[in-house]
Amino acid sequence: MAEESGTLRVVVADDQPVVRAGFAGVLASAADIDVVGTAADGSELVALVERESPDVAVVDVRMPVMDGIAATAALTRDHATRVLVLTTFDLDESAARAIKAGASGFVLKDADPEFLLAAIRTVHAGNSVIAASATTALLQHFTDMPPAPLRPKAFASLTAREEEVFRLVARGLSNAEIAAHEYLSEATVKTHISRIFTKLGLRDRVQLVVYAFEHGLT
């Protein structure tokens, strides 16, 4: 994981050698990022993460052997490594499926280098990143899905306060906004959100929003 110096250990997975090298070069140019390996497909990526235990994996959704979606599911299930998905389009089915599989967000392949670097730092900090132009489309994707007929049993384990915080997070409010809305300190809000993640088996806010839309909890 990240060294005490604050350097983030990152791996890059893309099946195109030129693209893979390009992204690795951009990331390596940042003083606080150390590219510890690259992979040409999802299978190589999983093996690489097993070996290097990076903080963040930057993953193309479309790769041979094992695609980015399957690799994301494997990584987020078995490792603490966070996944930032790369996609060519603002939003497609693959990007949405990658988020359901556990990715902490996605950025477009043609994103500005500084945005990509900021996205990696944001994901490592435990937050989520969605390409701004795709946020509405992403929510619409999950809104169009039929809600589950019954609330998940895990949701019933939330306290009344946690349920209210859950709904505010799902609406897109920041910790500061939730604190003001609920007359709580930001530290208390963070504690509630952490407990919600634990009880519902979620990794971050993106997964919480997906969970809320899938189960008709918004």
PyMOL commands that set and color helices and strands:
alter all, ss='L'
color gray80, all
select helices_A, chain A and resi 17-28+42-52+68-78+93-100+113-124+132-143+153-157+160-170+175-182+186-200+205-214
alter helices_A, ss='H'
color red, helices_A
select strands_A, chain A and resi 8-13+33-39+56-60+82-87+105-108+129-130
alter strands_A, ss='S'
color yellow, strands_A
deselect
rebuild
show_as cartoon
